[in-house]
Amino acid sequence: MDVAVYDETEIEPTDRSFKAGTAFAQDGKFDGFVSVGGGSVMDTAKASNLYSTYPDDFLAYVNAPVGEAKPVPGPLKPHIACPTTFGTASECTGIAICDMLELEAKTGIAHTRLRPNLGILDPNSLVTLPRPVIAANGFDVFSHSIESLTARPFSQRPAPENSNLRPLGQGANPYSDLACQESIRLIGANLIAAVNDGDNSATLEALMFSSMLAGIGFGNAGCHLPHAMSYAVAGLTHSYSAPGWPSNHPMVPHGISVIVNAPAVFRFTGPACPERHLKAAEAMGADVSGVTMEDAGDVLADRVIDMMRQTGIPNGNGGVGYGESDLEPLTEKAYLQQRLLVNSPLAPDRDQLKELFRDSLSYW
């Protein structure tokens, strides 16, 4: 077997790096792809596979309203995904995310044909992950699961004009619910020890399994507000550098950019489906005895904040460099993420989205 190695993937990929990967794939005329790495590597392989197989303008396949959201025309070349982190579960999903540099916001491509043909998961690949990376990965897993569990129910999603336009994220559904609830339980039981214990080897299989379950869940249900907000947080950053990540430019790692929004979101969405928020809080390890449904969102938010503090996650968006003067641009960029915003159980208007960013600036 002849193999060519592409090792120029950017951490937190950009439209620039997706295009570079595509050019490499087009020149090589490869029969298939094997991605070995984290979500950045797997997503770059997905995009390179797509654009080299069905060349088009870059924005043709990008999610609306940024791009045209054109469906993938046909089958892609085989792709075997081998994750060496456990956050994105990109080996399970038909999603590829990138930072649009000129737009200063993240978006991506979502279609079932982007899903790899095979995923190979080995918990031993997590042994050398820096502890801050484990913390961020774990909260990305949790966010995938809780957003899918609390998403707008699939039965309330408007039917498309034809099946080719059916979104990848169908909304909360019984199949995804099963995977997401167990994923949340595994994160609640293992993440703090994985970050803080001297020997965390006993937690690694549970963490990688939780990620796969979350990928199955959100790969079918879809995410909502914390992820929509995270794409603005990641895209607009100009000064924050995260410990544990090799990078030559300021960057808010994806798991951090999501979880810094989550507690504010849960207080907002709790009233829309309190029983699901309470179920998630209990799965994460919160004491829910005597808790009323009116307090479900607050209880979940408080448990997440406690775990953030125990694992060294920054204190909200203020902890990654944002302040009051950034609220308007953050809102503007996040409001572009309509694919995610409409999947929320309580979709915010523009003013409500701005208040969510305000509430997320600091938690303690």
MORAQUI-V81054 format. One record per helix or strand of 3 or more residues. SS is the DSSP state (alpha for helix, beta for strand). FROM is the first residue (numbers start at 1). LEN is the number of residues. Records with the same first field share a line. If there is no record, write none. Layout:
SS: FROM-LEN + FROM-LEN
This chain:
alpha: 15-14 + 39-15 + 58-3 + 90-3 + 112-3 + 123-4 + 131-19 + 154-3 + 163-3 + 174-23 + 201-21 + 225-12 + 254-19 + 274-10 + 293-18 + 317-4 + 324-11 + 338-4 + 350-10
beta: 32-6 + 78-6 + 95-6 + 105-6
